[in-house]
Amino acid sequence: PLYRTEIAADGAEEIRALLEKGEIDIITFTSSSTVKNFVEALNGTPIPPETRLAAIGPVTAATCRELLRAPDCTANASTLDGLIEAILG
């Protein structure tokens, strides 16, 4: 394979703790696999409603809706610059 997506277990416990404390303002998703891997790493930890979700494009947004909830913003152009623009709104 040219590349392989793997879940990084490092830091998952810290991220879960920060979510539980409400200390994460925004979570960005740059592909559907990042949504899927994030959900798996969360291990059932809920995302507070005040934590914003941002998707890089419509396919990622659809996965976000399916596995979490509708993203608060979705990039018009599926690029990092487009994602930043959507976040800054």
N, C-alpha and C positions, 0 to 999 in steps of 0.2 A: 504493500500500500504506500501511497505517496505521503499520507499523513493519517494519524489516528487521534480521535478525540477521547480523552480519558478524564475521569473525575479526579480532581486533586483533593485528597482527604485532608491535607494540611489546611488548617484555618476554619474548617466547617463548624467545629464546636464554638469557636470564637464568634463566627457570624451568627449562629443560632442564639448565642447569649446576647449579642448586640441587638438582634431583632426583638428578643423578648423584653429588652430594656427600652425599646423604642428609639434606639440611637442611630439607626440607619435612615437617612433621608430619601435616598433614591437607589434603585437597583437598575442597572442597564443590561440589556440582553442584546447581543450582537448576532445571534443565530438561534434557530430552534433548539439545537443541541445544547446551547448554554442554558436555555429555560429548563430542558429536561434534566440536565445534570444538576442544576441548582435545586430543583424540586427534590431530586434524589438525595442531595447533600443535606437538605433541610430536615429530612427524616421526620416530617410531620409538623415541624415548627411553623406556626402561622405567621404570616406577614401582616404587620399592623396596617390598618386602612390608611393611616397617614404616611406610610412609606410609599413613595411614588415608584411606579414601574415605567420603564422606557424601553421601547422596542425599535430596532434598527430598520424595520420594514414590515410590510403587511403579513408575510409568511410567519415571521417571528411573533408578531402581534397575535396572530391566530393561535399559535402554540401557547402563548402567554394566556390568552382567554380560556383555552381548553384546560390548561393545567393549574392556573392560578386565578387570575381575574383579568379583566380588560386592562391593558396598559393605560397609564395616564397620558402618555404621548407616544406617537409613532413618527419616525422620520419620513419625510416625503421622498428624500433621496436616500437610498440604502447604503449610506457611507457614514464614516465616523463624523465627518463634518455635518451631515444631515441629522445625525443623532444628537449632536451637540446643539444644533439649531432648534430641534424639536424640544429639547429639554429647557432651553432658554426661552422658548416660546415667544 
